[in-house]
Amino acid sequence: MVIKVFLASSSGSTAIKKKQQDVVGFLEALKVDYTQLDIACNEENRMWMRQNVPTEKKPTNGIPLPPQIFNEESYCGDYDTFFEAKEDNLVYTFLGLPPPPGSKEAADKEHIVENGTHAEETNAEENPDDSTEVPVEERNGDAHGEEEQEACEEEEGEGGEEEEEVADDEAMEGETAGDEEPAEEEEAEEAEEETDEEARAAEEEQEEADDDREEEEGEVQEEEEEDVEETQEEEAE
């Protein structure tokens, strides 16, 4: 199998040149055999590349840009997909090549295979023979008994919790009632004190009013007496 990398040797785009160098440099680092096919100087290479890139992989304008990578006639991908495979350590899978022994990609595959085989063996050990049927009553008898016992325990637990809640509520009501009684007594005492104070204030006001009235009456009486004396004096003259 030959890896084909379609490049443009005389591309004026710096980005395309850099992408081409990244792909070629990485393939050489991995010592992967590949062939460079120039589309700038060879029209056949250009047309073959454009025709064999899948339609869904082509850009909107329908013209794929280099670098484009193939394994013989099979399309592998462009720079973006190559870079993603490189980041995920799946370059050999991307190229359709078996990973060399000792590579990280090979180790990952072996690990996956070992885990899969181990899982199958474990399942076989856990289910040695399903052909022997066990009566439904025997399979479910213990489980059914355990379920009934658990249901009874749950009901007892719920009943105990309800009783505890009722007791707590009654205790709280008792405490609340106990707290309300002293509060009511204090309010009654305060009301009586306020009534007494009001009564005392009313008595004091009444006494002051009586004193004022007596003073006024005394003054009037004195004035009347003075008038009488003046009248008598005038009559005597």
N, CA and C of each residue as an Amber inpcrd file, in Angstrom:
protein
   711
   0.8480000  -1.1950000   0.0000000   0.0000000   0.0000000   0.0000000
   0.8780000   1.2370000   0.0000000   0.5470000   2.1710000  -0.8580000
   1.3360000   3.3880000  -1.0080000   0.4980000   4.5760000  -0.5770000
   1.0650000   5.3900000   0.2880000   0.3960000   6.6130000   0.7190000
   0.7270000   7.7050000  -0.2870000  -0.3060000   8.3550000  -0.7750000
  -0.1330000   9.4310000  -1.7500000  -0.4960000  10.7670000  -1.0980000
   0.4220000  11.7150000  -1.2160000   0.1760000  13.0560000  -0.6820000
   0.1980000  14.0260000  -1.8620000  -0.9390000  14.6280000  -2.1260000
  -1.0450000  15.5860000  -3.2310000  -0.6810000  16.9750000  -2.7090000
   0.3610000  17.5800000  -3.3320000   0.8960000  18.8630000  -2.9020000
   0.9080000  19.8400000  -4.0710000   1.1000000  21.1200000  -3.7280000
   1.2800000  22.1620000  -4.7390000   2.6520000  22.7860000  -4.4820000
   3.6260000  22.4330000  -5.3200000   5.0050000  22.8880000  -5.0880000
   5.1590000  24.3970000  -5.2430000   4.3420000  25.0000000  -6.0740000
   4.4850000  26.4290000  -6.3330000   3.2880000  27.2240000  -5.8110000
   2.7300000  26.8000000  -4.7000000   1.5790000  27.5040000  -4.1310000
   2.0120000  28.8570000  -3.5830000   1.1720000  29.8540000  -3.8060000
   1.4630000  31.1880000  -3.2900000   0.9260000  31.4080000  -1.8950000
   0.2350000  30.4180000  -1.3370000  -0.3470000  30.5520000   0.0050000
   0.6310000  30.0400000   1.0550000   0.9620000  30.8950000   2.0020000
   1.8610000  30.4870000   3.0910000   1.2070000  29.4200000   3.9690000
  -0.0940000  29.5430000   4.1730000  -0.7960000  28.5720000   5.0150000
  -0.7520000  27.1860000   4.3870000  -0.9910000  27.1020000   3.0870000
  -0.9570000  25.8000000   2.4090000   0.4490000  25.2070000   2.4690000
   1.4560000  26.0140000   2.2720000   2.8470000  25.5200000   2.3380000
   3.1380000  24.9460000   3.7250000   2.7120000  25.6520000   4.7470000
   2.9670000  25.1820000   6.1060000   2.2610000  23.8620000   6.3760000
   1.0080000  23.7380000   5.9300000   0.2720000  22.4920000   6.1390000
   0.9480000  21.3350000   5.4080000   1.4070000  21.5770000   4.1790000
   2.0900000  20.5300000   3.4250000   3.3720000  20.0900000   4.1360000
   4.1330000  21.0530000   4.6700000   5.3640000  20.7260000   5.3870000
   5.0700000  19.9240000   6.6510000   3.9820000  20.2700000   7.3540000
   3.6220000  19.5310000   8.5770000   3.3110000  18.0700000   8.2550000
   2.5310000  17.8380000   7.2040000   2.1490000  16.4670000   6.8530000
   3.3790000  15.6610000   6.4370000   4.1690000  16.2110000   5.5190000
   5.3580000  15.4970000   5.0320000   6.3520000  15.2560000   6.1520000
   6.5710000  16.2740000   6.9730000   7.5270000  16.1290000   8.0750000
   7.1090000  15.0550000   9.0620000   5.8050000  14.9830000   9.3690000
   5.3470000  13.9830000  10.3320000   5.4310000  12.5810000   9.7490000
   5.1040000  12.4170000   8.4670000   5.2120000  11.1030000   7.8330000
   6.6610000  10.6320000   7.8000000   7.5800000  11.5460000   7.5360000
   8.9990000  11.1730000   7.5360000   9.4630000  10.8110000   8.9410000
   8.9530000  11.5210000   9.9570000   9.3260000  11.2000000  11.3340000
   8.8480000   9.8030000  11.7270000   7.6800000   9.4140000  11.2190000
   7.1540000   8.0750000  11.5010000   7.7500000   7.0020000  10.5720000
   8.5420000   7.4520000   9.6090000   9.1470000   6.5380000   8.6240000
   8.0810000   5.7900000   7.8420000   7.0740000   6.5410000   7.4490000
   5.9970000   5.9850000   6.6320000   6.3530000   6.2130000   5.1600000
   6.2750000   5.1640000   4.3530000   6.5390000   5.3010000   2.9150000
   5.3940000   6.0660000   2.2540000   5.7360000   7.1010000   1.5370000
   4.6960000   7.8920000   0.8790000   5.2630000   8.4520000  -0.4270000
   4.3730000   8.9160000  -1.2730000   4.7350000   9.5020000  -2.5630000
   4.1200000  10.8830000  -2.6820000   4.9380000  11.8570000  -3.0540000
   4.4330000  13.2080000  -3.2660000   3.9840000  13.3540000  -4.7250000
   2.7900000  13.8780000  -4.9000000   2.2620000  14.1100000  -6.2380000
   1.9470000  15.6040000  -6.3690000   2.6570000  16.2580000  -7.2960000
   2.5240000  17.7050000  -7.4600000   1.3600000  18.0170000  -8.3960000
   0.4490000  18.8540000  -7.9190000  -0.7020000  19.2190000  -8.7520000
  -0.4600000  20.5450000  -9.4780000   0.6220000  21.2450000  -9.0960000
   0.9060000  22.5320000  -9.7420000   1.5480000  22.3280000 -11.1170000
   2.3660000  21.2880000 -11.2240000   3.0700000  21.0510000 -12.4950000
   2.4740000  19.9060000 -13.2970000   1.5030000  19.1990000 -12.7270000
   0.9480000  18.0330000 -13.4130000  -0.5750000  18.1330000 -13.3930000
  -1.1470000  18.3680000 -14.5470000  -2.5890000  18.5400000 -14.6340000
  -3.3220000  17.2360000 -14.3350000  -2.7230000  16.0930000 -14.7140000
  -3.3680000  14.8110000 -14.4280000  -3.5180000  14.5940000 -12.9250000
  -2.4620000  14.9230000 -12.1730000  -2.5480000  14.7900000 -10.7090000
  -3.6440000  15.6970000 -10.1410000  -3.7110000  16.9030000 -10.6940000
  -4.7320000  17.8470000 -10.2170000  -6.1360000  17.2840000 -10.4620000
  -6.3950000  16.8010000 -11.6880000  -7.7070000  16.2940000 -12.0170000
  -8.0390000  15.0300000 -11.2300000  -7.0560000  14.1540000 -11.0640000
  -7.3060000  12.9030000 -10.3090000  -7.6730000  13.2330000  -8.8580000
  -6.9230000  14.1670000  -8.2490000  -7.2070000  14.5330000  -6.8590000
  -8.6150000  15.1050000  -6.7320000  -8.9930000  16.0150000  -7.6220000
 -10.3040000  16.6540000  -7.5280000 -11.4260000  15.6440000  -7.7340000
 -11.2100000  14.6770000  -8.6090000 -12.2560000  13.6980000  -8.9020000
 -12.4250000  12.6690000  -7.7900000 -11.3540000  12.3740000  -7.0550000
 -11.4110000  11.2920000  -6.0650000 -11.6360000  11.7660000  -4.6300000
 -11.6010000  13.0690000  -4.4070000 -12.0100000  13.5620000  -3.0790000
 -13.5260000  13.4540000  -2.9980000 -14.0850000  12.7890000  -1.9610000
 -15.5470000  12.6390000  -1.8620000 -16.2470000  13.9900000  -1.8770000
 -17.4210000  13.9950000  -2.4520000 -18.1850000  15.2430000  -2.5840000
 -18.4420000  15.8980000  -1.2310000 -18.7860000  15.0590000  -0.2150000
 -19.0910000  15.6340000   1.1000000 -17.8630000  16.2240000   1.7890000
 -16.6500000  15.8760000   1.3050000 -15.4190000  16.3960000   1.8930000
 -14.9100000  17.6460000   1.1640000 -15.5450000  17.9860000   0.0540000
 -15.0950000  19.1390000  -0.7130000 -15.6300000  20.4320000  -0.1010000
 -14.9110000  21.5380000  -0.2620000 -15.4060000  22.8320000   0.2340000
 -16.6150000  23.3020000  -0.5690000 -17.1270000  24.4470000  -0.1890000
 -18.3420000  24.9540000  -0.8340000 -18.1620000  25.1880000  -2.3210000
 -16.9830000  25.6610000  -2.7110000 -16.7480000  25.9350000  -4.1350000
 -16.4490000  24.6700000  -4.9360000 -16.3520000  23.5220000  -4.2580000
 -16.1490000  22.2520000  -4.9570000 -14.7180000  21.9650000  -5.3530000
 -13.7640000  22.8280000  -4.9830000 -12.3590000  22.6210000  -5.3600000
 -11.5410000  22.3350000  -4.1030000 -11.1250000  21.0870000  -3.8690000
 -10.3250000  20.7680000  -2.6760000  -8.9080000  21.3240000  -2.7990000
  -8.3860000  21.8080000  -1.6900000  -7.0480000  22.3830000  -1.6670000
  -6.0510000  21.3830000  -1.0870000  -4.8070000  21.4390000  -1.4910000
  -3.7860000  20.5610000  -0.9290000  -3.4330000  21.0200000   0.4940000
  -2.9060000  20.1020000   1.2930000  -2.5930000  18.7100000   0.9710000
  -3.8200000  17.7980000   1.1080000  -3.9020000  16.8090000   0.2210000
  -4.9290000  15.7700000   0.2670000  -4.2040000  14.4250000   0.3080000
  -4.6760000  13.5150000   1.1800000  -3.9440000  12.2730000   1.4420000
  -4.8050000  11.0820000   1.0360000  -4.1590000  10.1360000   0.3190000
  -4.8290000   8.9150000  -0.1390000  -3.9730000   7.7090000   0.2310000
  -4.6340000   6.5720000   0.4280000  -3.9630000   5.2800000   0.5320000
  -4.3510000   4.5080000  -0.7190000  -3.4220000   4.4780000  -1.6950000
  -3.7410000   3.9540000  -3.0280000  -4.9090000   4.7440000  -3.6070000
  -6.0580000   4.1070000  -3.8080000  -7.2130000   4.7980000  -4.3680000
  -8.1850000   5.2810000  -3.2820000  -7.9220000   4.8940000  -2.0240000
  -8.8450000   5.2280000  -0.9270000  -8.4950000   6.5890000  -0.3400000
  -9.5120000   7.3980000  -0.1660000  -9.3120000   8.7410000   0.3930000
  -9.1510000   8.6570000   1.9120000  -8.0950000   9.2830000   2.4250000
  -7.8560000   9.3190000   3.8780000  -8.3960000  10.6030000   4.4900000
  -8.0150000  11.7470000   3.8980000  -8.4990000  13.0110000   4.4340000
  -7.6130000  14.1630000   4.0450000  -7.9670000  15.3590000   4.5690000
  -7.1740000  16.5480000   4.2980000  -6.3210000  16.8760000   5.5210000
  -5.7860000  18.0790000   5.5680000  -4.8930000  18.4390000   6.6650000
  -5.6130000  18.4360000   8.0040000  -6.8510000  18.9560000   8.0430000
  -7.5720000  19.0570000   9.3120000  -7.8160000  17.6840000   9.9340000
  -8.2800000  16.7310000   9.1140000  -8.5260000  15.3920000   9.6520000
  -7.2130000  14.7000000  10.0110000  -6.1550000  14.9660000   9.2350000
  -4.8410000  14.4120000   9.5700000  -4.3540000  14.9530000  10.9140000
  -4.5520000  16.2320000  11.1470000  -4.1160000  16.8520000  12.4000000
  -4.8940000  16.2810000  13.5860000  -6.2230000  16.0700000  13.4130000
  -7.0230000  15.4780000  14.4930000  -6.5300000  14.0740000  14.8250000
  -6.2270000  13.2570000  13.7800000  -5.7060000  11.9080000  14.0140000
  -4.3570000  11.9670000  14.7230000  -3.5540000  12.9410000  14.3660000
  -2.2540000  13.1150000  15.0060000  -2.4160000  13.4340000  16.4940000
  -3.3510000  14.3040000  16.8130000  -3.5940000  14.6640000  18.2160000
  -4.1200000  13.4690000  19.0130000  -4.8860000  12.6040000  18.3670000
  -5.4800000  11.4440000  19.0550000  -4.6020000  10.1910000  18.9750000
  -3.3700000  10.3360000  18.4410000  -2.4730000   9.1790000  18.2710000
  -3.1200000   8.0800000  17.4220000  -3.7770000   8.5000000  16.3350000
  -4.4520000   7.5510000  15.4500000  -4.0370000   7.7700000  13.9930000
  -2.7760000   8.1620000  13.7790000  -2.3180000   8.4580000  12.4220000
  -2.3370000   7.2060000  11.5560000  -1.8770000   6.0790000  12.0890000
  -1.8470000   4.8420000  11.3070000  -3.2660000   4.4030000  10.9340000
  -4.1850000   4.5650000  11.8650000  -5.5840000   4.2530000  11.5580000
  -6.1070000   5.1880000  10.4830000  -5.7620000   6.4640000  10.5830000
  -6.1630000   7.4510000   9.5860000  -5.6220000   7.0810000   8.1950000
  -4.3750000   6.5920000   8.1560000  -3.7520000   6.2350000   6.8800000
  -4.1710000   4.8490000   6.3840000  -4.8900000   4.0840000   7.2110000
  -5.2770000   2.7400000   6.8170000  -4.1180000   1.7610000   6.8780000
  -3.1500000   2.0210000   7.7990000  -1.9700000   1.1600000   7.9480000
  -1.9720000   0.5230000   9.3200000  -1.4220000  -0.6850000   9.4410000
  -1.3000000  -1.3000000  10.7680000  -0.2190000  -0.5910000  11.5700000
  -0.4740000  -0.2580000  12.8210000   0.5420000   0.4260000  13.6250000
   1.7160000  -0.5090000  13.9090000   2.9320000  -0.0080000  13.8850000
   4.1020000  -0.8520000  14.1400000   4.1510000  -1.2960000  15.5950000
   4.7000000  -2.4780000  15.8590000   4.8100000  -2.9460000  17.2440000
   5.6250000  -1.9610000  18.0830000   5.1770000  -1.7390000  19.2930000
   5.8790000  -0.8350000  20.1900000   5.3720000   0.5820000  20.1380000
   4.5810000   0.9360000  19.1240000   4.0470000   2.2990000  19.0450000
   2.8880000   2.4560000  20.0340000   2.6050000   3.7140000  20.3930000
   1.5340000   3.9680000  21.3460000   0.1820000   3.5310000  20.7880000
  -0.0180000   3.7370000  19.4900000  -1.2780000   3.3460000  18.8680000
  -1.4630000   1.8340000  18.9270000  -0.3760000   1.0780000  18.7050000
  -0.4590000  -0.3840000  18.7870000  -0.7530000  -0.8210000  20.2160000
  -0.0980000  -0.1660000  21.1830000  -0.3350000  -0.5150000  22.5880000
  -1.7850000  -0.2540000  22.9740000  -2.3550000   0.8750000  22.4960000
  -3.7480000   1.1790000  22.8090000  -4.6820000   0.1290000  22.2200000
  -4.3840000  -0.3180000  20.9930000  -5.2340000  -1.3340000  20.3680000
  -5.1570000  -2.6580000  21.1190000  -3.9220000  -3.0370000  21.5210000
  -3.7700000  -4.2790000  22.2830000  -4.5320000  -4.2000000  23.5980000
  -4.4830000  -3.0280000  24.2230000  -5.1970000  -2.8510000  25.4880000
  -6.7030000  -3.0220000  25.2840000  -7.2230000  -2.4540000  24.1910000
  -8.6520000  -2.5820000  23.9080000  -9.0190000  -4.0360000  23.6480000
  -8.1790000  -4.7540000  22.8740000  -8.4480000  -6.1580000  22.5740000
  -8.4190000  -6.9830000  23.8490000  -7.4080000  -6.7440000  24.6990000
  -7.3130000  -7.5020000  25.9460000  -8.5310000  -7.2600000  26.8200000
  -8.9720000  -6.0100000  26.9270000 -10.1470000  -5.7140000  27.7480000
 -11.3880000  -6.3850000  27.1900000 -11.5240000  -6.4090000  25.8630000
 -12.6820000  -7.0570000  25.2560000 -12.6770000  -8.5490000  25.5150000
 -11.5220000  -9.2090000  25.3430000 -11.4230000 -10.6480000  25.5870000
 -11.6870000 -10.9630000  27.0490000 -11.1170000 -10.1100000  27.9200000
 -11.3130000 -10.3360000  29.3430000 -12.7880000 -10.2070000  29.7130000
 -13.4620000  -9.2560000  29.1070000 -14.8840000  -9.0730000  29.4070000
 -15.6790000 -10.2860000  28.9550000 -15.3330000 -10.8530000  27.7690000
 -16.0550000 -12.0330000  27.2880000 -15.8150000 -13.2260000  28.2030000
 -14.5300000 -13.3920000  28.6550000 -14.2400000 -14.5090000  29.5510000
 -14.9730000 -14.3530000  30.8720000 -15.0170000 -13.1210000  31.3730000
 -15.7130000 -12.8910000  32.6400000 -17.1870000 -13.2300000  32.5150000
 -17.8100000 -12.8160000  31.4160000 -19.2170000 -13.1200000  31.2120000
 -19.4420000 -14.6230000  31.1190000 -18.4890000 -15.3460000  30.4630000
 -18.6240000 -16.7900000  30.3400000 -18.5190000 -17.4610000  31.7050000
 -17.6110000 -16.9340000  32.5740000 -17.4660000 -17.5240000  33.9050000
 -18.6880000 -17.2420000  34.7650000 -19.2450000 -16.0400000  34.6200000
 -20.3960000 -15.7010000  35.4430000 -21.6280000 -16.4790000  35.0080000
 -21.7390000 -16.8410000  33.7340000 -22.8850000 -17.5840000  33.2270000
 -22.4030000 -18.9080000  32.6210000 -21.9500000 -19.8690000  33.4430000
 -21.3830000 -21.1150000  32.9140000 -22.3850000 -21.9460000  32.1250000
 -23.6220000 -21.9900000  32.5860000 -24.5870000 -22.8290000  31.8850000
 -25.9850000 -22.3340000  32.2170000 -26.6240000 -21.7700000  31.2140000
 -27.9720000 -21.2630000  31.4250000 -29.0270000 -22.2820000  31.0140000
 -28.5600000 -23.4730000  30.5600000 -29.5210000 -24.4660000  30.0650000
 -30.3080000 -25.1020000  31.1940000 -29.7240000 -25.1870000  32.4160000
 -30.4190000 -25.8010000  33.5520000 -31.4050000 -24.8010000  34.1060000
 -32.6540000 -25.1200000  34.0040000 -33.6810000 -24.2010000  34.4660000
 -33.9650000 -24.4530000  35.9340000 -34.1510000 -23.4020000  36.6600000
 -34.4950000 -23.4940000  38.0760000 -35.9370000 -23.0590000  38.2130000
 -36.7480000 -23.7920000  38.9630000 -38.1550000 -23.4050000  39.1170000
 -38.2870000 -21.9660000  39.5810000 -39.3440000 -21.3380000  39.0900000
 -39.5490000 -19.9310000  39.4170000 -39.7110000 -19.7350000  40.9120000
 -40.4100000 -20.7070000  41.5560000 -40.6210000 -20.5580000  42.9960000
 -39.2970000 -20.5670000  43.7470000 -38.3790000 -21.4580000  43.3280000
 -37.0980000 -21.5360000  44.0240000 -36.2570000 -20.2920000  43.7690000
 -36.3320000 -19.7490000  42.5120000 -35.5160000 -18.5760000  42.2040000
 -36.0330000 -17.3470000  42.9340000 -37.3680000 -17.2530000  43.0450000
 -37.9540000 -16.0290000  43.5820000 -38.3920000 -16.1550000  45.0330000
 -38.3300000 -17.3740000  45.5940000 -38.8420000 -17.5600000  46.9520000
 -38.1030000 -16.7130000  47.9660000 -36.7720000 -16.8320000  47.9680000
 -35.9930000 -16.0710000  48.9460000 -36.1500000 -14.5800000  48.7220000
 -36.1060000 -14.1940000  47.4710000 -36.2130000 -12.7650000  47.1780000
 -37.5650000 -12.2290000  47.6220000 -38.6420000 -13.0570000  47.3910000
 -39.9720000 -12.6080000  47.7760000 -40.0670000 -12.4660000  49.2880000
 -39.5080000 -13.4610000  50.0200000 -39.5260000 -13.3780000  51.4820000
 -38.7800000 -12.1570000  51.9790000 -37.6360000 -11.8830000  51.3780000
 -36.8700000 -10.7080000  51.7870000 -37.6320000  -9.4220000  51.5040000
 -38.3200000  -9.3820000  50.3600000 -39.0870000  -8.1820000  50.0330000
 -40.1930000  -7.9470000  51.0600000 -40.9030000  -9.0480000  51.4550000
 -41.9720000  -8.8860000  52.4490000 -41.4080000  -8.4020000  53.7810000
 -40.2520000  -8.9760000  54.1750000 -39.6520000  -8.5730000  55.4420000
 -39.2500000  -7.0940000  55.3970000 -38.6500000  -6.6830000  54.2690000
 -38.2540000  -5.2850000  54.1490000 -39.4670000  -4.3670000  54.1850000
 -40.5810000  -4.8170000  53.5370000 -41.7930000  -3.9920000  53.5400000
 -42.3300000  -3.8240000  54.9610000 -42.3310000  -4.9400000  55.7460000
 -42.7970000  -4.8610000  57.1330000 -41.9250000  -3.9140000  57.9490000
 -40.6030000  -4.0410000  57.7800000 -39.6850000  -3.1700000  58.5220000
 -39.9050000  -1.7140000  58.1620000 -40.1370000  -1.4530000  56.8650000
 -40.3760000  -0.0670000  56.4590000 -41.6600000   0.4750000  57.0770000
 -42.7490000  -0.3830000  57.1150000 -43.9960000   0.0680000  57.7120000
 -43.8210000   0.3520000  59.1990000 -43.0780000  -0.5560000  59.9000000
 -42.8480000  -0.3300000  61.3260000 -42.0530000   0.9480000  61.5470000
 -41.0440000   1.1220000  60.6750000 -40.2320000   2.3390000  60.8110000
 -41.0590000   3.5860000  60.5910000 -41.9480000   3.5420000  59.5820000
 -42.7840000   4.7020000  59.3200000 -43.7430000   4.9550000  60.4720000
 -44.3170000   3.8420000  61.0490000 -45.2200000   4.0170000  62.1820000
 -44.5120000   4.6420000  63.3700000 -43.2960000   4.1580000  63.6620000
 -42.5260000   4.7330000  64.7760000 -42.2290000   6.2010000  64.5480000
 -41.8990000   6.5330000  63.3020000 -41.6120000   7.9350000  63.0080000
 -42.8400000   8.8120000  63.2000000 -44.0310000   8.2720000  62.7670000
 -45.2500000   9.0590000  62.9340000 -45.5500000   9.2810000  64.4140000
 -45.3720000   8.2210000  65.2500000 -45.6220000   8.3770000  66.6870000
 -44.6770000   9.4050000  67.2980000 -43.4140000   9.3480000  66.8860000
 -42.4590000  10.3210000  67.4060000 -42.8420000  11.7330000  67.0020000
 -43.3200000  11.8890000  65.7470000 -43.7180000  13.2200000  65.2990000
 -44.9170000  13.7280000  66.1020000 -45.9140000  12.8270000  66.3690000
 -47.0790000  13.2340000  67.1490000 -46.6590000  13.6470000  68.5520000
 -45.7610000  12.8580000  69.1760000 -45.2930000  13.1910000  70.5210000
 -44.5760000  14.5280000  70.5250000 -43.7590000  14.7560000  69.5220000
 -43.0360000  16.0350000  69.4410000 -44.0050000  17.1990000  69.2940000
 -45.0550000  16.9910000  68.4530000 -46.0420000  18.0600000  68.2650000
 -46.7600000  18.3740000  69.5650000 -47.1500000  17.3040000  70.3150000
 -47.8420000  17.5390000  71.5840000 -46.9490000  18.2670000  72.5720000
 -45.6670000  17.8460000  72.6040000 -44.7420000  18.5250000  73.5250000
 -44.5990000  19.9930000  73.1560000 -44.5130000  20.2800000  71.8590000
 -44.3870000  21.6650000  71.4150000 -45.6340000  22.4610000  71.7750000
 -46.8260000  21.8280000  71.6220000 -48.0650000  22.5230000  71.9730000
 -48.1100000  22.8250000  73.4630000 -47.6540000  21.8330000  74.2900000
 -47.6270000  22.0640000  75.7370000 -46.7110000  23.2170000  76.0980000
 -45.5340000  23.2340000  75.4910000 -44.5940000  24.3170000  75.7810000
 -45.1640000  25.6550000  75.3410000 -45.8220000  25.6530000  74.1760000
 -46.4050000  26.9070000  73.6750000 -47.5060000  27.4030000  74.6030000
 -48.3450000  26.4410000  75.0690000 -49.4110000  26.8260000  75.9860000
 -48.8450000  27.3620000  77.2890000 -47.7820000  26.6930000  77.7780000
 -47.1480000  27.1450000  79.0180000 -46.5770000  28.5410000  78.8780000
 -46.0470000  28.8280000  77.6980000 -45.4720000  30.1550000  77.4720000
 -46.5590000  31.2120000  77.3210000 -47.7310000  30.8010000  76.7740000
 -48.7930000  31.7720000  76.5500000 -49.4510000  32.2140000  77.8490000
 -49.5760000  31.2660000  78.8490000 -50.2540000  31.6140000  80.0980000
 -49.5430000  32.7390000  80.8470000 -48.2230000  32.6600000  81.0900000
 -47.5540000  33.7910000  81.7620000 -47.6990000  35.0830000  80.9770000
 -47.6670000  34.9640000  79.6510000 -47.7840000  36.1690000  78.8390000
 -49.1630000  36.8100000  79.0340000 -50.2200000  35.9760000  79.1150000
 -51.5610000  36.5170000  79.3240000 -51.6780000  37.1690000  80.6990000
 -51.0830000  36.5310000  81.7180000 -51.1300000  37.1180000  83.0610000
 -50.4210000  38.4630000  83.0910000 -49.2640000  38.5280000  82.4330000
 -48.5420000  39.7960000  82.4010000 -49.3650000  40.8740000  81.7050000
 -50.0210000  40.5000000  80.6110000 -50.8340000  41.4780000  79.8970000
 -51.9940000  41.9700000  80.7860000 -52.6140000  41.0260000  81.5370000
 -53.7200000  41.4140000  82.4210000 -53.2360000  42.3780000  83.5040000
 -52.0560000  42.0600000  84.1030000 -51.5050000  42.9440000  85.1350000
 -51.2110000  44.3290000  84.5770000 -50.6330000  44.3500000  83.3720000
 -50.3350000  45.6480000  82.7690000 -51.6100000  46.4360000  82.5160000
 -52.6680000  45.7260000  82.0600000 -53.9360000  46.4130000  81.8020000
 -54.5050000  46.9970000  83.0920000 -54.4260000  46.2250000  84.2240000
 -54.9280000  46.7270000  85.5110000 -54.1450000  47.9440000  85.9680000
 -52.8010000  47.8670000  85.7920000 -51.9860000  49.0190000  86.1990000
 -52.3460000  50.2580000  85.3960000 -52.5420000  50.0730000  84.0740000
 -52.9240000  51.2140000  83.2550000 -54.2690000  51.7790000  83.6940000
 -55.2430000  50.8780000  84.0380000 -56.5610000  51.3470000  84.4950000
 -56.4370000  52.1390000  85.7900000 -55.6150000  51.6220000  86.7350000
 -55.4210000  52.3260000  88.0070000 -54.8030000  53.6970000  87.7750000
 -53.8060000  53.7260000  86.8920000 -53.1630000  55.0130000  86.6260000
 -54.1510000  56.0050000  86.0280000 -54.9920000  55.5070000  85.1050000
 -55.9880000  56.3900000  84.5050000 -56.9770000  56.8950000  85.5570000
 -57.3810000  56.0050000  86.4720000 -58.3320000  56.4090000  87.5190000
 -57.7180000  57.4630000  88.4290000 -56.4340000  57.2400000  88.7890000
 -55.7570000  58.2070000  89.6470000 -55.6310000  59.5620000  88.9480000
 -55.3150000  59.5060000  87.6490000 -55.1880000  60.7690000  86.9010000
 -56.5310000  61.4900000  86.8510000 -57.6370000  60.7160000  86.6640000
 -58.9590000  61.3460000  86.6200000 -59.3200000  61.9770000  87.9610000
 -58.9750000  61.2800000  89.0780000 -59.2530000  61.8240000  90.4060000
 -58.4840000  63.1140000  90.6300000 -57.1840000  63.0880000  90.2250000
 -56.3790000  64.3030000  90.4010000 -56.9570000  65.4590000  89.6060000
 -57.3820000  65.1990000  88.3830000 -57.9830000  66.2590000  87.5730000
 -59.2590000  66.7900000  88.2190000 -60.0570000  65.8370000  88.7580000
 -61.3020000  66.2550000  89.4150000 -61.0150000  67.1210000  90.6320000
 -59.9950000  66.7190000  91.4320000 -59.6420000  67.5100000  92.6140000
 -59.1730000  68.8990000  92.2250000 -58.3440000  68.9760000  91.1510000
 -57.8830000  70.2880000  90.7120000 -59.0550000  71.1520000  90.2590000
 -59.9930000  70.5020000  89.5330000 -61.1600000  71.2620000  89.0780000
 -61.9860000  71.7770000  90.2560000 -62.1400000  70.9020000  91.2950000
 -62.9000000  71.3350000  92.4840000 -62.2070000  72.4860000  93.1750000
 -60.8940000  72.4170000  93.3210000 -60.1320000  73.4990000  93.9640000
 -60.3100000  74.8020000  93.2070000 -60.2260000  74.7220000  91.8840000
 -60.3830000  75.9430000  91.0920000 -61.7780000  76.5510000  91.2670000
 -62.7510000  75.6420000  91.3000000 -64.1150000  76.1360000  91.4430000
 -64.3060000  76.7940000  92.7990000 -63.7500000  76.2000000  93.8580000
 -63.8700000  76.7910000  95.1870000 -63.2030000  78.1610000  95.2440000
 -62.0480000  78.2480000  94.6040000 -61.3560000  79.5420000  94.5960000
 -62.1940000  80.5940000  93.8830000 -62.7670000  80.2180000  92.7660000
 -63.5870000  81.1690000  92.0180000 -64.7970000  81.6170000  92.8490000
 -65.4200000  80.6150000  93.5290000 -66.5810000  80.9520000  94.3460000
 -66.1920000  81.9020000  95.4970000 -65.0020000  81.6230000  96.0880000
 -64.5460000  82.5000000  97.1830000 -64.3160000  83.9080000  96.7000000
 -63.7090000  84.0420000  95.5550000 -63.4440000  85.3730000  95.0130000
 -64.7500000  86.1140000  94.7250000 -65.7010000  85.4130000  94.1560000
 -67.0030000  86.0430000  93.8500000 -67.6810000  86.5130000  95.1240000
 -67.6030000  85.6520000  96.1570000 -68.2470000  86.0010000  97.4120000
 -67.5910000  87.2380000  98.0250000 -66.2570000  87.2870000  97.9670000
 -65.5620000  88.4660000  98.5100000 -65.9650000  89.7370000  97.7710000
 -66.0590000  89.6170000  96.4480000 -66.4520000  90.7870000  95.6720000
 -67.8560000  91.2550000  96.0580000 -68.7760000  90.2700000  96.2450000
 -70.1400000  90.6450000  96.6170000 -70.1540000  91.3480000  97.9860000
 -69.3760000  90.8110000  98.9340000 -69.3370000  91.4230000 100.2540000
 -68.7970000  92.8380000 100.1830000 -67.7590000  93.0470000  99.3760000
 -67.2120000  94.3940000  99.2440000 -68.2560000  95.3410000  98.6530000
 -69.0060000  94.8600000  97.6850000 -70.0370000  95.7030000  97.0910000
 -71.1010000  96.0820000  98.1170000 -71.4730000  95.1220000  98.9610000
 -72.4910000  95.3920000  99.9850000 -71.9900000  96.4380000 100.9610000
 -70.7220000  96.3130000 101.3900000 -70.1560000  97.2740000 102.3410000
 -70.1180000  98.6590000 101.7270000 -69.7190000  98.7580000 100.4900000
 -69.6770000 100.0740000  99.8230000 -71.0790000 100.6890000  99.7710000
 -72.0540000  99.8690000  99.4870000 -73.4340000 100.3650000  99.3920000
 -73.9040000 100.8880000 100.7250000 -73.6090000 100.1380000 101.8130000
 -74.0110000 100.5650000 103.1380000 -73.3580000 101.8720000 103.5130000
 -72.0810000 102.0340000 103.2090000 -71.3610000 103.2600000 103.5280000
 -72.0170000 104.4550000 102.8040000 -72.3510000 104.2390000 101.5650000
 -72.9630000 105.3270000 100.7990000 -74.3000000 105.6960000 101.3940000
 -75.0710000 104.6950000 101.8190000 -76.3740000 104.9880000 102.4030000
 -76.2100000 105.7410000 103.7540000 -75.1900000 105.3600000 104.5020000
 -74.9560000 106.0110000 105.7960000 -74.5790000 107.4920000 105.6050000
 -73.8460000 107.8180000 104.6300000 -73.4800000 109.1980000 104.3600000
 -74.7100000 109.9990000 103.9540000
